[in-house]
Amino acid sequence: MTVELVRKLASDILKVGKSRIWIDPEQIDKVAEAVTRKDVKRLIDEGLVRKKPKKGVSKFRSRLLKLKRKKGLRKGFGSRKGSRKSVKNKEYVLKIRAMRHFLRILKNRKIISVKDYRMLYKMVKGGFFKSRSQIKTYIEDKGLKRR
């Protein structure tokens, strides 16, 4: 009989899972000779096959579990402000505002002309740019800088 079959029989006899069965590594050949349930019981009596102690929950983990049980995840509908759509819209608004502010600064400092400002403003509105840095690179590539 193989060691795995001995482990399976021992777990059945000792009423524990297969992972909790300990087999003496120095006596594996002797353990593999077992053929019947009676042989496995004899190995258990000899101490070549034992059941490992149960693993408990650490104090730290138990405290964590208690806290989680008490407070929960708090992700329910009552704690959400706005829909998923509104959250995405807020992100969009912040990006657009930042890009428009950047364009205003460039126009006021006369780095770009009013004509270019209007063109870039419309491009921002149309979703051409993803960020301020993209606007910068576009201005440099197209040679729209005055200075």
C-alpha positions as MATLAB code, in Angstrom:
seq = 'MTVELVRKLASDILKVGKSRIWIDPEQIDKVAEAVTRKDVKRLIDEGLVRKKPKKGVSKFRSRLLKLKRKKGLRKGFGSRKGSRKSVKNKEYVLKIRAMRHFLRILKNRKIISVKDYRMLYKMVKGGFFKSRSQIKTYIEDKGLKRR';
ca = [
       0.000    0.000    0.000;
       1.254    3.490   -0.731;
       1.847    6.134    1.918;
      -1.061    8.206    0.566;
      -3.493    5.318    1.097;
      -2.160    4.855    4.639;
      -2.697    8.584    5.218;
      -6.274    8.281    3.915;
      -7.072    5.283    6.136;
      -5.455    6.917    9.166;
      -7.466   10.101    8.653;
     -10.618    7.970    8.501;
      -9.678    6.080   11.664;
      -8.595    9.152   13.665;
     -11.503   11.228   12.302;
      -9.335   14.130   11.089;
      -8.379   15.524    7.676;
      -5.527   14.064    5.609;
      -3.450   17.191    6.180;
      -3.475   16.574    9.947;
      -1.897   13.112    9.669;
       1.799   12.880   10.569;
       3.810    9.921    9.305;
       7.299    9.253   10.676;
       9.681   10.138    7.797;
      12.331    7.661    8.979;
       9.897    4.707    8.949;
       8.180    5.367    5.601;
       9.157    1.954    4.184;
       7.587    0.243    7.206;
       4.459    2.385    6.879;
       4.175    1.549    3.159;
       4.095   -2.198    4.017;
       0.710   -1.801    5.755;
      -2.060   -3.536    3.822;
      -5.221   -3.485    5.939;
      -6.997   -1.124    8.346;
      -5.743   -3.361   11.162;
      -2.133   -2.704   10.059;
      -2.772    1.045   10.043;
      -4.283    0.853   13.561;
      -1.152   -1.007   14.706;
       1.018    1.763   13.207;
      -1.038    4.336   15.120;
      -0.518    2.368   18.362;
       3.229    2.175   17.694;
       3.349    5.954   17.166;
       4.557    5.867   13.553;
       1.327    7.544   12.455;
      -0.139   10.348   14.586;
      -2.589   13.173   14.248;
      -1.181   16.700   14.340;
      -2.617   19.186   16.841;
      -5.351   21.515   15.713;
      -4.229   24.949   14.575;
      -6.042   27.713   16.425;
      -6.704   31.347   15.579;
      -4.042   33.779   16.783;
      -5.020   36.532   19.253;
      -4.288   39.213   16.685;
      -6.474   37.578   14.052;
      -9.293   36.955   16.509;
      -9.239   40.635   17.502;
      -9.375   41.592   13.828;
     -12.325   39.271   13.260;
     -14.150   40.730   16.261;
     -13.647   44.268   14.945;
     -14.793   43.286   11.485;
     -17.876   41.593   12.922;
     -18.622   44.651   15.009;
     -18.066   47.298   12.337;
     -18.310   45.400    9.064;
     -17.016   46.674    5.750;
     -19.385   49.687    5.659;
     -19.685   49.676    1.898;
     -23.468   49.503    1.805;
     -25.766   51.781   -0.169;
     -26.316   54.027    2.848;
     -22.677   55.120    2.971;
     -22.369   55.789   -0.773;
     -22.712   59.337   -2.019;
     -23.902   59.355   -5.604;
     -23.947   56.684   -8.247;
     -20.962   55.123  -10.009;
     -21.638   57.466  -12.891;
     -21.501   60.566  -10.691;
     -18.113   59.523   -9.279;
     -16.692   59.193  -12.811;
     -18.249   62.549  -13.733;
     -16.540   64.230  -10.765;
     -13.174   62.891  -11.942;
     -13.876   64.190  -15.453;
     -14.862   67.647  -14.166;
     -11.676   67.928  -12.091;
      -9.505   66.971  -15.082;
     -11.231   69.414  -17.430;
     -10.999   72.247  -14.894;
      -7.268   71.624  -14.418;
      -6.630   71.644  -18.175;
      -8.698   74.815  -18.735;
      -6.895   76.534  -15.855;
      -3.575   75.572  -17.428;
      -4.658   77.049  -20.791;
      -5.777   80.263  -19.069;
      -2.352   80.616  -17.436;
      -0.609   80.113  -20.797;
      -2.845   82.738  -22.432;
      -2.381   85.293  -19.605;
       1.399   84.879  -19.689;
       1.206   85.301  -23.480;
       2.915   81.941  -24.069;
       0.172   81.086  -26.581;
      -1.956   83.405  -28.704;
      -5.687   83.957  -28.141;
      -6.398   82.125  -31.390;
      -4.398   79.097  -30.249;
      -6.042   79.324  -26.823;
      -9.525   79.050  -28.398;
      -8.424   76.132  -30.580;
      -6.869   74.254  -27.639;
      -9.885   75.043  -25.428;
     -12.193   73.399  -27.959;
      -9.861   70.427  -28.238;
      -9.967   70.016  -24.449;
     -13.765   70.193  -24.570;
     -13.815   67.541  -27.291;
     -11.717   65.161  -25.190;
      -8.593   65.351  -27.351;
      -6.253   65.594  -24.335;
      -6.090   63.329  -21.285;
      -3.898   65.540  -19.097;
      -2.022   68.843  -18.792;
       1.239   67.145  -19.738;
      -0.336   66.013  -22.996;
      -1.291   69.626  -23.751;
       2.317   70.698  -23.078;
       3.730   68.126  -25.484;
       1.162   69.066  -28.140;
       2.102   72.772  -27.880;
       5.809   71.914  -28.186;
       5.270   69.539  -31.130;
       3.127   71.971  -33.119;
       5.326   74.980  -32.292;
       2.535   77.045  -30.762;
       4.830   78.617  -28.114;
       5.502   82.309  -28.701;
       8.779   82.575  -26.778;
];
